[in-house]
Amino acid sequence: MTRDIRYCGPVWATWTFYLERFCGVLQMGLRSRSQPWANLDKRALRMAYLGQMGARYDLQEELSTYGEHVGDGPRRNKQAYLECM
């Protein structure tokens, strides 16, 4: 959470982003139309498992979605202004 505050600013200004993001993550786990609550339960439980494993075995970096990825370079039609801070 502290890293997120550093990236995005104070929580009162960005709380809706986190809520929408969490709802989107839960929505990706919905696969069954007949038993959606079971899917949501499993998704939330697996997210909790990953969080606990990351905390217990110090795997925050390995489980993190932040950081540099292969596609993080400049895009094709994007201009970079190196002198701008």
Buried (B, 14 or more C-beta within 10 A) or exposed (E): EEEEEEEEEEEEEBEEEEEEEEEEEBEEBEEEEEEEEEBBEEBBEEBEEEEEEBEEEEEEEEEEEEEEEEEEEEEEEEEEEEEEE
